[in-house]
């Protein structure tokens, strides 16, 4: 059951953005709630915002306590429909259609998502609570008290695609390497450290650092979702609402609620097409290579053109197939990598890595148990050769690297032969 839409015509005079922390609201019981709970008065509506850490048992307990005490008209949670089903039905990876993901060229996005999820899960295991437990607890508490639920987050696939397509190649590599390093870390994180992270000054500093390092990523993952969540919360029905969001979104949502105004959810949900620059480069390089081979044939003879074409095939195919072999891929994957690389390097439609990954997934599809354990096993390098899903990622990485090296060397040699 989800809350519908209730439009706001603005803030009443004298109450616009009036934020009441628990010190002001509970004069007789200052410790009723922690500082993670803040109250926002919008005219005759009251919005209780709970900033949580997604791997904190304390956050889950606080969420239930607030909902049971306040008995709101609606509970808003930082979940979209797909993430909610994944949490509540416990079938996130079991239902994964890896072949469809490869066809849609979303394997790299899935890999980054898994790396980040693995790091969060590792922290959650240390704390004795799984990521998103407080969000699921909010929905459980709401159902127990017959309170409508509003799923307020943007579709996670839209968020990931908007983030991925807005980043440069080097920023993508930086994000990937950060996620990979994080998944291998073994940092101790206590409830005390989580409580410190939830403090507004620490979170502000973290968001500022993210904004300086990756401003585009912060805009998509934080700022845009702040606006999306704020609008969905504002649209929820009821005079009293409880909104359960990650602590990193709390201050942004409060600020936007104070400012008022409407946010275009449709605009925030559009997936941008690939940049025109990438299209130019993607088609320009093949045109240059083929044009060069043609010019060599015209000026130096067909035999010389044939030699350059053969060199192109070998210099692309050999390192790409070596990459597949290093991943211990299926023999057909190794063979297909050799033949795919010279062709895919001349078209931006599909890379050699994705062709190799699809063939690997076809002949050695991941087992259900491997999908269930992938977020735990991704942090161990040796498991990338054992878990079939991780091996598909490894095939993608190593064959793409091999094809990239071959393309660079082949292009350099052919361009040199022009003169």
N, C-alpha and C positions, 0 to 999 in steps of 0.2 A: 504494500500500500504506500503510495507516494503522495506528497502534498501537491496541490495545484498551484496556480499562479495568483498572486494578489498584488496588484499594482500599487505603487506608492506615489502619491501626488506631490511629494516634497516633505520637508521637515517643518514642523510647527515652530513658530517663533519662540525663542527662548529655550528650545529643547534640542536644537540641531546638534547632533553629534555629542550629546551629553554622555560621557563615559563615566560609569560609576563602578569603581573597584570595590572589592569586598569590604575594605575599611570603611567606606562611606555607606554601603548598603546594609551591612550587618553591624550596627553600632554596638549591639549587646553581645555579639559573638564573632569577634574579629577573625578567629581561626576556623570558621565554618568551611571555607574553601581556601585553596591555595591561590597564589598569585597567577596561576595558569588560567584562572577563570575571571573573565571580565564582562561587565554589563554595559550594553549600549542601549540608550533610550532614543527611539525614533518616533516622535509624536506620542501616540497612545500605544505604540508597540515596544516590546522589550526583547532584545536579542542578547542571549547569554552565549558568549563565545568561549570555548574551551580549547586552549592551545596545547597540543599533545606531542609527545615523542612517540614515533611509531613502533618503538621497541621497548616501551616502558610499561611495566605492570602497574605502577603508580598511576599512570595516565588512564589505564583501563578502569581502575578503581574509582578515580575521580569522575570519569564520564558517567558511570553507573550512579554514583552518589548524587550528582547534580540532576540527572534526569529523574531519579526517584523522588528527590526533594522538591524540585521545581514543578513537576508535572506540566511540561510545556504543551502547547497545541500542536507542535510539529518538531521533529528532530532532523536537522540537516547534517549530512555527513560528507566528508571529502572523499567520495567514491563515485565512480561512474557505474553504469549498469554491468559492464563486463567485469570490472574489478570486484564488484559486490558479489556477483555470481561465483567468481573464482574463490573468494574468501569463504563464502557461506556454504558452497557445495564442495570445497576442497578438491577441485579438479583442474587446477590452473594449467599444469603441463601435460596431464594425461590426455587432454583433448586437443593437443597441439597438432596442427596439420603442417608438418614441416615442408612438404612438397609445394603446397600453396604459397607458403611464406617465401620459398626460394623463387618461385615463378614471379611473385610480386616484387622481387629484389629487396626484400625486407630482412634478409638474414643477418646483415651487419647490425641493423637496428635492434633485432632480437638479441644479438650477442652482447651489445652494450647494456641493454636492459637487464639481461641476466647477470652480468658482472656487477651492476649496481645493486640488484636485488640480493645477490649472494652476500655482498658486504653487509647489507642491512640484516639479512637473516642470521649471519654469523654473530652480530651484536645481540640480536634477539635471543639466540640460543644461550648466550652467556647470561642474559637477564632472566631467562626462564619464560619468555613470552615471544610469540611469533610476530613479525611485522604486520601491522594493521589490526592487531588484536583489539585495540581500543575503539577502532571504527566498527568492527564487528560487534563489540560489546554494546556500543551505542544502539545498533539496530536491534539487538536482542532485548535490551532494556525497554526500548520503545514498543516492541511487539508485546512484551509481557504486560505493559500498561495500556495497550490499545492506542498508542500514539502514532499518528501518521509519520512516515519517513520520506525525506526528500534527498535523492541522490544528486548532489550539487556539483560534482567535478566534471571536467571536460573528458570526453572519450580519450582514454590513455593512448590509443593508436594515433589520434589526431595530434596529441601533444608531442609524441615521439617523432612523428613525421615532420611536424612544424619545426621542431628543434633540429632534427637531422638535416633537413634541407636548407636551413638558415645558416648552417655552419660551413666554414671553409674546410678544405681537405685537411689542413694542418690542425685545425681546431678539433676535427673529428678524431684524428690520431692522438691528440692530447687527451681528449675525453676517454678514448679507449684505453690508453696507457694508464690513466689515473684510475679507471675502474678496475683494470687488471691488477695494478699495484694494491688497491684497496682490498680486493678479494683475497690476496695473499697475506695481508697483515693479520696480526694476532694481538690486537690492542685490547687491553682490559677496559671495560666501561661499566662503572657502577651506577646505581640510581642517583648517587650524589652528583656524578659527572653529568648525567642526563638532566638533572634539575638545574645545574649550572648552564647547560646548553639551551634550556628553555627560557632563560632570562632574556629579556628584550635587548639588553645592551650587547650580550654575546651574539645573539642571533643577528642583530643589525650589523655587527662587525663581520660575521660570516657572509651575510648577503652582499655586503659591500666588497668583500674580497672576491666573491664569485663574479660580481658585476665588473670588477677590474680585469679579472683573468679571462672571463668569457661573457661579455655583456649580452651577446645574442642569446646564449643559453639561459642566462638569468631572466631575460625578458620573456622567453617562452615558458620556461618551467615555473617561474615565480610570479612575475608581474602580470602576465596574461591570465594565469590561473587565479591570481588574486581578484582580478576584475570579473572573471567568469564565476567564481565562487560567490563573490559579493552580490552579483546580479541574481543568481539562483537563490541565495538566501533571502534577498529582498523580495523576490517573487513568491516565496513560500507563504502559504496561508496561515493565519493565526496571529493573535495578539502577543503571545509569548513563544519565542523560539529558542531552541538550544542548537548551536552550531558547533560541531566537532571537527576541527581542522588541525593540520600540522602546525606546530609552533612557528615554523618559518613563514606561514601565511597570516598569522594572527594580526600582527601590527599593520600589514598592508590592507587587510580586510577592514579593520577598524578605521583606518584613515579614509578608505574609499566610502565607507558608510557615512562618515562625517561630511565628506565632500558632497555626497548626493550625486544625482545624475544617473543616466541610464548607460549601460554597456551593451553593445551589439553582440549578442551571443553567436549569431550566424557568421559574422565577420571573424570572430575569434575561433570559429570551427572550420574555416576554409584551409585546405591543405595547399600550400603554394606549389606551383610547378617548378621543376628544376630550372636553375638560372640559365639565361640565354648564353652567358659566357661559357658554361660547361657544354652546351650544345655546339657552340662554335668550335671549341677545342675538340669535342668528341668527334665531330665530322671533319674538322680541318686536318687533323693528324692523318687519318686514313687517306684523305684526298691527296695530301702532300706525299705520302709514301707511294701510293699507286701512281700518282703523276710523275714522281721521280723515276720509278721503274720504267714507266712508259717512255719517258724522255731518254733514259739510258738506252732503251731498245731502239729508239729513233736515231740517236747519234752514234751509238757504239755497236749496234747490232743486237739481234734477238738472243744470241748466245750469252752475251754479257747481261742482258736483262734477265735471262733464265737463271744465271748464276746468282744474281741479286735476289731473285724471288726464292730460290732454294735456300740462300742464306737466311732470308726472313723467316722461312718455315722452320728451319733448324734452330735458329737463335731464339725463337719464341717457344717452339714445342718442347725442346729439351729441358730448359730450366723449369717450365711449367709442370712437366711430367715428373721431374725430380722432386718438385715441391709436393706433389701427390704421393710419391713414393716415401718421402720423409715423414708424411703423416700416416704411413702404413695403410693407405687407402686400398680399396678393392682394386684388383688388377685391371678391370674394365675402366675404372676411374683414371688410373695412370695412363692407359692407352688413349682414352678419350681426351685427356688433358693435352696430350701431344698434338692431336689433330685440331682441337678446339682453339688453342692459343693463337696460332697464326691468323685464323679467321676472325675470332672475336676481337683481336687487337685492331682490326680494320673496320670495326663497327661499334658504336657506343650503345647499341641496343641491349647487349648482354655481355658481361665480362667472362673471361675464362674461368675465374673462380666460382662464379655462380653455376656455370655449366658443370664443372667438376663436382660441386657440392650437390647438385641435383642428381647426378649419376650415382654419387656415393649414397645419397639418401634412398635412391631407388633399389640399389643392390644390398645395402645394409641399413635399413630403416631403424631408428631408435626404438628400443623396447620400452614398454610402459614403465617398468621399474627404473629405467634409466632416465626417463622424463621426470619421474617423481624425485629422483635424487640429484638431478643436475645442478640445482642451485647450491647444494652442499659440496659436490665434487668439483665444481668449477674452480675452486680456490687451490686445488692441488695440481701442479703441472703434469704429473704422470697420468692423471685421470683423463687428460685431453686425448690420450692415445687409447684409453679403455672405454670410456663412455661414448656410445655411438653418436649422440647429438654433439658432444664436444669435438669428436673426431670430424664431424661435418664442418664445424667452425674452423678446425685446424686445416682441413682441406681448402676451405675458402681462403684463409689467410696465406698459406704457403703457395698455392697455385697462383693467386693474385700477385703475390710478390715475385714469383718466378716469371710470370707473363709480363709484369711491369719492367723487370730487368731486361728481358728479351726485347721488348718494344723499344726501350731506350737505346740499347746497343745496336739493334737492327736499324733503327732510324738514323743513328749517327753514321753507321757504315754506308748505308745507301745514299745519304746526303753527301758523304765524302766522295763517293764514286761519281757523283754528278760532275765533279771537276777533275 
